[in-house]
Amino acid sequence: MGTDLTLSVDCGGTGIKAGVLDAAGTSHAPPVRVPTPYPLPPERLIEAITELARDLPATTRASVGLPGMVRHGVVVRTPHYVTRSGPRSRVDPALAQAWAGFDLRAALQRALDMPVLVVNDAELHGAGVIAGTGLELVLTLGTGLGSAHFDGGRLAPHLELSHAPVRRGTTYDQYLGEPERRRLGDGLWSRRVLRAVEGLAPVFCWDRLYLGGGNARRLTAPVVERLGQEVVVVPNSAALVGGARAWHLLA
C-alpha cells in the first residue's frame, strides 16, 4: 500500500489542494481541497496538510509547493501566510518572524513520517508541464504572480519576479493578481498579461513560456492568439501532477 505513490500538495493564498499520483503522474484518488485558514502559523499549515493526507491513499513521499521564496526546504519569505486574514491584509509581525527561516521540509517529514520535498509553488507547477529542453519559463496567475524557470529540465535558482516593479512602483504581484483581475474584468486584465509577457520576453529570451495557475483559464481568446506559438496556456491541475515529476527534476 502506497508503493511509488506521491502525496502532492499545492498551497495557495485561498486554498490548499492535495492529490495522490504515481510516477507517471496518474491520479489515484480525487483531489481534496480546503480553504486556506488564517491566521496561518507554520504549525497550522502542517496540521492542514496532515489532515488532507489522512483522507487520501497512503504514500511513500510528499511534494509541497508553497508561495514565496523557499531554499532547500526552508522558508525564506512567504507573502500570504504572514498576514492576519489572508492576501492583501495587514502583515502580523509575529507570523513574519515565525515563518522566516522555518524549516518546513523537516517539520513535515516529522509530521508525515516520510521524505518530503518543499519548493516554490510555481516550481511545482512547472515540474508538471515543462518539456525539459531549452529555457522554459513558468508564470502562474492566481492570487498574485508566481514564477519559475528551467534550463534543459534543470531548475534554475528561484527569483521572486512577483516583487519586481512593473509600473509606477506597482509590482507584478499587484499588477496581475486576482484583486486587479476582479477590478478590471477579464478583458483589460488579459491585456495586462500580454503587456507583461511582451516586456519579459527580451529579459529571459525563453524557448517556451507556460502560463498556468487558477486564472490562466480567464485569459481572453484574442489575447491567447496574440501571445504567440512559444507561449502555452496550461491547466491549474499541473501543480498536482508536478508533485510526482518534481522528485526527478527538483530533488
C-alpha positions in Angstrom: 0.0 0.0 0.0 1.4 3.4 -1.0 4.4 2.0 -3.0 5.6 4.5 -5.6 2.8 7.0 -4.8 3.4 10.6 -4.1 1.3 13.0 -2.0 1.2 16.2 -3.9 0.2 19.4 -2.1 -0.4 22.8 -3.7 -0.6 25.6 -1.1 -2.2 28.7 -2.3 -3.4 32.0 -0.9 -7.0 31.0 -0.9 -6.9 27.2 -0.9 -4.8 24.1 -0.2 -5.2 21.2 -2.6 -3.8 17.7 -2.3 -3.8 14.6 -4.5 -2.0 11.3 -4.8 -0.2 10.3 -8.0 2.0 7.5 -9.3 5.4 8.0 -11.0 3.6 8.6 -14.4 1.5 11.4 -12.9 -1.7 9.4 -12.9 -4.1 10.3 -10.1 -5.0 7.6 -7.6 -7.8 9.5 -5.9 -9.9 12.6 -6.4 -8.0 15.6 -5.2 -9.2 17.2 -2.0 -9.2 20.9 -1.1 -9.7 23.1 1.9 -9.8 26.9 2.2 -6.5 28.3 3.4 -7.1 29.1 7.1 -6.0 32.4 8.6 -4.1 33.4 10.6 -1.7 30.7 9.5 1.4 30.0 11.6 3.6 27.1 10.3 2.1 24.6 12.8 -1.4 25.3 11.4 -0.3 24.7 7.8 1.3 21.4 8.9 -1.9 20.4 10.6 -3.9 21.2 7.5 -1.6 19.2 5.2 -1.6 16.2 7.7 -5.4 16.2 7.8 -5.7 16.3 4.0 -3.3 13.3 3.8 -5.5 11.3 6.1 -8.3 11.4 3.6 -6.1 10.1 0.7 -4.4 6.8 -0.1 -1.2 6.1 1.7 2.0 7.3 0.0 5.7 7.0 0.5 6.8 10.6 -0.1 5.3 14.1 -0.4 5.8 17.2 -2.6 4.7 20.5 -1.3 4.5 23.8 -3.3 4.5 27.0 -1.2 4.1 30.6 -2.3 7.2 32.6 -1.7 10.9 32.0 -1.5 12.0 28.5 -0.4 15.6 27.3 -0.3 16.4 23.7 0.5 13.0 23.3 2.2 13.5 26.3 4.4 11.1 29.2 4.0 13.0 32.5 3.4 9.8 34.5 2.7 6.2 33.8 2.2 3.8 36.7 1.2 0.3 35.5 2.2 0.9 33.4 5.3 2.3 36.2 7.3 -0.9 38.2 7.1 -3.7 38.5 9.7 -6.6 37.4 7.5 -5.2 36.5 4.0 -3.8 38.1 0.9 -3.6 41.9 0.9 -4.5 42.1 4.6 -2.1 43.5 7.2 1.1 41.7 8.0 1.4 40.2 11.5 5.0 40.7 12.7 4.7 37.6 14.9 3.8 35.5 11.9 6.5 37.0 9.8 9.0 36.1 12.5 7.6 32.6 12.8 7.8 31.9 9.0 11.3 33.4 8.4 13.8 30.7 8.3 11.3 28.0 9.2 12.5 24.5 8.1 9.1 23.3 6.6 10.6 20.3 5.0 12.0 18.9 8.3 8.8 19.7 10.1 6.6 18.0 7.5 8.9 15.0 7.4 8.4 14.5 11.1 4.6 15.1 10.9 4.0 12.8 7.8 6.8 10.3 8.6 8.0 10.2 5.0 10.5 12.1 2.8 9.2 15.5 1.8 10.2 17.9 -0.9 9.2 21.6 -0.4 9.6 24.1 -3.2 8.0 27.3 -4.5 4.5 26.6 -5.8 5.3 27.8 -9.3 8.3 25.4 -9.4 6.0 22.6 -8.5 3.6 23.7 -11.3 6.4 23.9 -13.7 7.5 20.4 -13.0 4.2 19.2 -14.2 4.4 20.9 -17.6 7.9 21.5 -18.9 9.3 19.6 -21.8 12.8 19.6 -20.4 14.6 21.2 -23.3 15.8 24.8 -23.7 15.0 27.7 -21.4 11.4 27.3 -20.1 9.7 30.0 -18.0 6.6 29.3 -16.0 4.3 32.1 -14.8 1.3 31.2 -12.6 -1.6 33.6 -12.5 -3.6 33.5 -9.3 -3.8 35.4 -6.0 -0.6 37.0 -7.2 2.1 36.1 -9.8 4.3 33.0 -9.4 7.4 32.3 -11.5 9.9 29.5 -12.1 12.4 28.9 -14.9 14.2 25.7 -16.1 17.2 25.2 -18.3 17.3 21.9 -20.0 14.9 20.5 -17.5 17.0 21.6 -14.5 15.5 24.1 -12.1 17.3 27.5 -12.1 17.8 29.5 -8.9 14.4 31.0 -7.9 13.7 34.6 -8.5 10.8 36.4 -6.8 9.8 38.1 -10.0 6.4 39.0 -8.4 8.1 41.7 -6.3 9.8 43.4 -9.3 8.3 46.8 -10.1 6.4 46.9 -13.4 4.7 50.3 -13.5 5.0 53.3 -11.3 6.2 51.3 -8.3 3.5 48.7 -8.7 4.9 45.1 -8.6 3.9 42.3 -10.9 2.1 40.7 -8.0 -0.1 43.7 -7.6 -0.4 44.4 -11.4 -1.6 40.9 -12.3 -3.0 39.5 -9.1 -6.6 38.5 -8.5 -7.8 41.8 -7.0 -6.9 43.6 -10.2 -8.5 40.9 -12.4 -11.7 41.4 -10.4 -11.5 45.2 -10.7 -10.6 45.3 -14.4 -12.6 42.4 -15.7 -11.1 39.6 -17.8 -10.6 41.7 -21.0 -8.5 44.5 -19.6 -6.7 42.2 -17.2 -5.8 39.8 -20.1 -4.2 42.8 -22.0 -2.1 43.5 -18.9 -0.9 39.9 -19.0 0.0 40.3 -22.7 2.0 43.5 -21.9 3.8 41.7 -19.1 4.7 38.8 -21.4 5.9 41.2 -24.1 8.0 43.1 -21.5 9.6 39.9 -20.1 10.4 38.3 -23.4 13.7 40.2 -24.0 14.7 39.7 -20.4 14.5 35.8 -20.5 14.7 35.1 -24.2 12.8 31.9 -23.4 12.3 28.9 -25.8 8.9 28.3 -24.2 6.7 30.2 -21.8 3.9 28.4 -19.8 1.0 30.4 -18.4 -0.7 28.5 -15.6 -2.4 29.0 -12.3 -6.1 29.3 -11.5 -6.6 32.5 -13.6 -4.9 31.3 -16.8 -8.3 30.0 -17.9 -9.6 33.6 -17.7 -7.3 34.8 -20.5 -9.4 36.0 -23.4 -9.2 34.3 -26.8 -7.9 37.3 -28.6 -5.0 37.7 -26.1 -4.2 34.0 -26.2 -4.0 34.2 -30.0 -1.6 37.2 -29.8 0.7 35.5 -27.3 2.4 33.5 -30.0 3.3 29.9 -30.6 6.1 29.8 -28.0 3.5 30.6 -25.2 1.4 27.7 -23.9 -1.6 28.1 -21.5 -1.7 25.1 -19.2 -4.3 23.9 -16.7 -4.0 24.6 -12.9 -4.1 20.8 -12.3 -0.4 20.8 -13.4 0.6 21.8 -9.9 -0.5 18.4 -8.5 0.9 16.5 -11.4 4.2 18.2 -10.8 4.4 16.7 -7.4 5.3 13.3 -8.9 7.8 14.7 -11.5 9.4 17.1 -9.0 11.4 14.3 -7.4 13.2 13.7 -10.7 13.6 17.4 -11.7 14.0 19.2 -8.4 15.2 16.9 -5.7 
